[in-house]
Amino acid sequence: MLEYYFSDPTRLRQLRRGPLVQYLDGMAAELRRHGYQKTTGVNILGLAGQFSRFLSTCGISDASEISEELGQKFVDEELVPMGVFRGAANAIVHVLRYLRQSGIIAEVEKPHVDDPCADIIKRYITYLRDIRGLSFATCDGYTRSVRRFLAFHIERHKKLEFSALDGPEVLDYITTWANYASSRSWVHNLATNTRSFLGFLRWENLIDRDLERVVPSLRRWRLATVPSHLPWEQVREIIDGVNAASPEGMRDRAILLLLATLGLRNYDVRTMEFSHIDWRESVIRLPKTKNLRARVLPMSQELGEAIADYILNGRPHTDLPFVFIRHKAPVSAFTTSPAITGIVQRHVKRLGIPTWAGHRGSHLLRHSLASKMVNSGSSIKGVADMLGHACIDTTAIYTKVDTVHLMEVALPLPGGVK
């Protein structure tokens, strides 16, 4: 496999020296499998060959004797007099990782960090999922809020002791963090998440008082805002402006079409697998969404062709079951929402469309689809079904962007128009 990266026989003979000689071909195959560029592979393997020769001068004949200290010594002492070697430390990381994965050297024991909150948070997540039936994304938001609360409690009492928890402490926590609020919605969520955790503590008999009632009810009027959205003409301009000649462009166009034409959530796109696409029926079957219900959505010809084009011509070769993956090596799945958000924002900015606070990634296109459907005469029930809302009241906010019907109920100006 080294021949894929190096063609010069002399260079190959130089590489095949030292205790790493029998592992370099395997490393080369691993780099290629993970989608690293050829130039990157040449750089990593070249430095690995130098490291192997350095090990020989240190009296190392067996790869099992290699250690983190020898790798650091090679980077700090051996390479420095020779000049600047970009990515040297990264190359050694690759070598050591490959040797660990192959069982040649032992795993580095990481120092144990005692997390006093780990057990209670684990139990709380189980409660949220199994008792309250919340989705993974929602549980993640609740967990972040709980960590803030627990850190506040430990700082005050120097330990995790819920018997010392009382009303004044809860109020003090809410007051303190409310000062950092970026919006009224953030404060509302702060109160809601705190109330939820206090209810869990009482449910587990860790406290015997109803401290949930201590948390103030912060008013947040329903339907008080207008959903951020773009005119459909701009949405089409964003999609049609993607350069689908590159692999990343093929991927991005398919993702934008999924968000804009089916109103999928960020999580739905990230976790979409090949098994979710029914090519014969031209539908996408999502087995589990935010409301924990399966959804079956129609796949238009344009969308189907975009996904197929990406899978056949743009997607890197990998065993991952997910349709959309990162292209930058090492090739991997999208694990966090900012990845999809970044794709949308990049193409929105390309057209010079401002991405202010209300315009946030995938939900901008989801709102735009809902607004288009409402203005085209679709019923609120139809919009709710398309977006996968469990409660139709959630969809009611889109009546605010129904300009066609709003014009019909507008009252004339007092005194008439002059």
N, C-alpha and C positions, 0 to 999 in steps of 0.2 A: 504493500500500500504506500510505502514511502516514494515509490516511483511515480505516483500520481502528483506529488508535490515537487520532486527533484528528478531531473533527467541526466545530470552530469555524473558519470561513474565515479569520478574522484570525490565529488561532494558526498555521494552515497557511501563510499568507503570511509570517509571521515566521520559520518554520522554513526556508522555501525561499529563503534568502539566503546568500550567501557561497560559498566554493569547494566546500563539501560538498553543494550543492543537488542535484546529479545522482546522488548516492550514497545519500541518506537513504531513498529508497523501497526500494532494494536491501537496506539495513541492516534496515529494518522487516520485509521479507519473510524475511530470515535469522533474525531474532529469533522470528518466529512459527513458522518451520519447526522451530526447536530447542525449541519448547515453553515459551518464557518467558511468565509471566503478563502480562496486559494492562497492569497497573499498572507492572510492571517495565519493559516496553517503552516506556511513556509517559515514565518517568523517564529512561531511557537516551537516547531520541531527543530529548527536550526539552533535555538537556544537550549532545547532539551539535549541536543547532541553535544553542545559545549559543556553543559552541566554533567553529562555522562563522562566526558574526558576529564573534567575537573575532579570528579569522584575517584577516578583511577589514581590521580596524583595524590589523593588523600588516603590511599590504601584501601579504598572500598572496592571489593570484588563482587559482593552480593547485594542485589537491590534491596533486600530486606533490612540492610543496615542503614539505609537512607533515612534522614531525619529532617525535621523542620529547621533545625539549627544549621545543618549543612546547606540547605537551600538558601537560607538567609546569608550565610557566609559567602556563597557563590555570588549572590547579587551585590553584596556590600564590599567584598574584598577582591574577588576575581575579576569582575566586569568593570569596576570603576576605573582602573588604570588603562583599560582598552578604549574608553570613550563612553558615549551615551548609547544605551541599548533600550529603545522604547519597548515597553511591555515585558521587560525581563522578569519583574516580580510576578506578573500575571502568568507568564509561561511556566514558572516554577510551581505556581498554584495548580496549573493544569497537570503537570507531571505528578505532583504529590496526590492530587485527587484521583487520577487514574490508577496509581499504585494502591491507594486505599480501596477503591472500588474493586480492584482485581484481587484483593486480599494479600498483597505482597507486603505492605506495611500496615501497622495497626492504626486504628482511628485515634485521633488526638482527643484525649479526655477533656471535655469542656468543664470549666469550674462550675460547680453546682450553685445556682442562684436561688435562694429560698424566697419563694413568692407566697406571702401569707394570704394573698387573695385568690390564689389559683383554685382551691377546693370550692370556695363559696361561689365563685364565678362559674365554675363548671356545673355546679348544681343549679344555679340560676338559669343557665342556658338550657339545661334539660327541662326545667320548669316552663320556660318560655315556649319551647318546641312541643313538648309532650302534653302539657296541661293547657296552655293558651293557644297552641297551634300556630305560632308565628313563623314566618319564613326566615331563612338564613340571613338575608339582608337586614331584616328588621331586628333580629336578635343581635346582630353585629352592632347596630346603632345603640341599642339598650345597653350592651356590654361596655361600650366606650364610656357611656354616661356613668355606669356603676363604678368603673375604675376611678373616676374622679371623686365620686362620693366616698369610696373606701379609703382613698388616699387622704382625703380631708379628715375622715374619722381617725385614721391611724396617726396622723400628724398631731391631732388633739390629744389622743389617749395613749400614744406610743405603742399601741397594740390593737389587735382586732378583737374587740370585746363588745358585743351587741347589747349586753345587759346594761352598759353605761349609756346607751343611745337614748336621747330624750328629745322632747319637742323643741326646746331652745336651740339644740345643736342642728336639728333639721332646718329650722328657720334661718339660722346663721349660714348654713351651707347654701340655701337657695338665694339668700341676699347677696352673699359673696360672689357667687358665679353669675348671678343676673347682671352684675356690673360689667361683665365681660361680653354681654350679649351683643351679637351683630344684628339681630332683628327680633321683632316680637314673636315670630314663629320659633326662634331658638329658645327664648325664655319659656314659651309654652311647652316645648319638648322637654326642657329641663325639669319642669314641674311634673309632667306626665311620667317621665322615666324614673324620677325619684319616687313618685307615688307607687309605681309598679314594683320597685325593689322593696319598698317598705311592706307592701302587701305580701311579697314572697317571704320576707323574714317572719311575718306573723303566721303565714301558712306553714312554715317549717318549725314553728314554735321557738324561734330564736329570740323573739320579743313577745311580750304579752299585752302590749298596748297598741291601740289603733292610731299609730303615728301618721297614717295616710291623711287623716283629717287635718293634720297640722300644716300640710303643704297647701299654700294658697292657690285658689282657683284663678288662674290668669286668663282673662277673657281674650278670645281670638275669634272674631266674627267669621262665621262660615261664608264663603263666596265673597269675601271682602276684596279680593284681588282679581286681576284679569290675567289669565294664563299667557305667558310669553309665547309668541308664535311668529312665524314668518308668512308672508303671502305665498301662495302655492307656486307662483311664477318664480320666486326666488329659490324655493326648495328645488324646483326642477333645474334651475340654473346651477345650483350647487352640485347636484347629481351629474348633470350632463357635462360639467366642467372638469370632472375627474379624469386624469390621464390614465386610461385603462390599458395602456401599452405595457406598463410595468407590472410585476407581480403584486406589489403593494397597492398599486392603483386598482387592479382587478378586485383585490380584497376589500379595499375601502369603498368602491362603488357598490359591491354586493351588500356591505354592511349598511350603507346609507339608504339603499332601496328597502332593506328590511325594516329599518327604523321609520322611514318616511311613508311607506305604502302599507305596512301592517301595524305600525305603532308599537313595535316590540319594545320592551324595557331593556336597559343595558344588560342586566343579568341574563335575560333570555338569549341575547345574541352571543354573549361570552360562553354560555354553556350549551349552545346548540351542537348536537352531534349528528353524524351521518344518518343514524337510525331514525332521526326525527323527520327526515325528508322522505316523503312518499312521492317518488317521481311518476309513478303510474297514475295516481289520483291527482297529481299537481296540488298537493297540500303539504303544509308543515304541521306536524303534530308535536306540540310541546307537552310532555307528560306532567310537568310540575312548574307552576308559575307562582307569582307572589301571593295570590289568594289560594294557593294549594290545590287548584283545580286544573285539569288537563284542558288544553285549547287546541282546536283544529282551525287553521287559517288557510285561505286560498293562496296559491302561489301563481302570480301572473306570469305570462310568457317572458316579459322583460326581466322579472326577478329570477325566474328559473334559469334563463340563459346566463345571467350575470353570475349566479352561484356556480353553475356548471363550468363556465369559462374559468372561474378562479380555481375550482377543484382540479380541472384537467390541465390547465396551462400555467397557473400562478402559484399554487400552494406547494410549499416545500415538502419533500418526501419525509414522512414521519409516521410513527404508529399511533400518534395521539388520536383519540376518537372525535375531537372537536373539529368543527368545520373551519372556524377562523382561529388562526394562531399568529404568534409573533414571528416575524421574518428574520429579525436580527439574532444571530447566533449567541447563545445556544437556543435553537428553536424550541418554543414552549407555548403553553396555553395562556390565554389572557386570564389572569387571576384576580385582577382588581378593576373596579369600574373606571378609574381615570384613564385606562388604556383606550376604551371605546370613546369616552368623553373627549380625549385628545384628538382622535381621528375626526370626530365631527367638528370640533372647534378649529382644527387646522384647515378644513375645507371651507368652513364658514368665513374665516378670516381671509382666505385666498381671494374671495370676492369683495373684500373690504366691508363686509357686514359687521358692525360693532357687536362684540360679545360682552354686553354688560351683565350685571348680576343676575338678571332674570333669564338670560340665554345661557343655559348650562347643558351642553352636550346633547345626549340622546333624547332627553325630554323636550328639547326645543323642537325636534322633528315630530315627536309624538304629539305635542300640543298643536303643531301646524296641521297634522293630518286630521285631528279632531275638529279643529276650526274649519277646515275645508269641508268636512262631511256635514257639519251643522249648517254652513252657508249654502250647501248644495241641496238642502232639504231633508237630510237624513234625520230620523227620529233620535231622541236622546237614548232610547233603548238600543237602537242600532249602533250608536257610537259606543255605548257602554259595553256591548258584546264584542265589538272590534278591539277595544282597548283592554278588555279583560277585567273590568271593574266588578267587584263583588256586589257593590251597592250602587244603585243608579243615582243616588244623591251625590256621589263623588263626581259624576259626569255633569251634573247640573251647572257647574261653573262655566262650561263652554257655551251656555246660553248668552253669556255676556259678549261673546264675539260673533253672535248671530246677527250681523248687521242688516241682513235682508228683512228679518222679522222685527228687529228693533226699530227700523225706520217706519214700519207700519203703525207702531204704537206711540211714536214721538208726538208730543203735543206742539201745536203752533206757538210761535213766539207771541207774547202778550202785545196787543196793538198792531200785530201784523208786521211784515217785513217792509221797511222803507228803503 
